[in-house]
C-alpha cells in the first residue's frame, strides 16, 4: 500500500466457517464508504491454502468493545449517538 501501515484480517487455517464469515465481510465492505468506518483496501486469496485475507486501513486507538465497556455504567444516549456518527 505504498508504504502505508495496514491492518490484515485473516482466516484461521482449516476453519470453513471462518472463510465464510470473512467472505461475507468482504461482500459488505466492498460497497460501504463512510468517513467513520475503516476502509477496505482489498483482499488476497491464497489458492493453494484457501486462506483469505482482508487488507484494511490501520486505525490507531482502543477497540470499540473496550471503549463501550470501559465504564461501569452503560453509555448515555448522547455518547451512543457519537459512536454511531
N, C-alpha and C positions, 0 to 999 in steps of 0.2 A: 504494500500500500504506500509506495513512495516514501519509505522511511517512517511512516506513522506507526505508533503503537496501536495494536488492535486487541480485541478480546476474541478468543476462539472457543466455541462451544462444540464439543464432540460427543459422539455416541459411545456407549460402552460396548466393547467388542463382544459379539455373540448375543446381544440382547435385542431381539426383534422389536419389542415394544419401544425401546429407546430410539431406534431408527424411525419408526412410525411417528412418534411424538415429535422428533426433530424435523421430519419431513413436513408435518402439519405446521410447525412453527415457521418453516421456510415459506410455505404457501401463504401464510398470513403476512409475514414481514415483507414479502415481495411487493405487496400492494399498499403498505402503510407508510405514510410520510407525515411526521408531525415533529415540531421542534422539541417537544418534551418526551419523545421516545427515542431510544437508542436506534441508530441507523444500521441497517443490514448492508454490508459491503458486498457480500457474495457467499457462495457455498462451494465446497470442494467434496467430491466423491472419489474415494479410492476404490476403483473397480475390483481390484484384487481381493481386498479385505472387506468390501461392502461397508466401509466406515464413512460416515457423513460428518462434515464439519461446517459450521456456520461461522462466518467472519463478521464481527460487529465492530462498531465504533467503540473505543475504550472510554468509559466514563469513570472518573475518579470520584470517590466518596463512599459513604456507607451504603449497604444494601437496603433496599426498600423495607424488607422484613425487619431489619434491625431498627430502622427509623420508626416504624409503626409500633414495634413492641418495646421501644426503649423507655417509655414512660409507664408508670404504674396505672394510670388511668387511660381509657380509650381516647383516641384523637377527637377533638371537638369538630363540629360540622365545618367550621371555617378552615381548620387545618386539613381536613379531608378534602375540601374543595381545592386548597393549594396543591395538594398532592396530585389530584386529578388534572389540574391545569398545568 
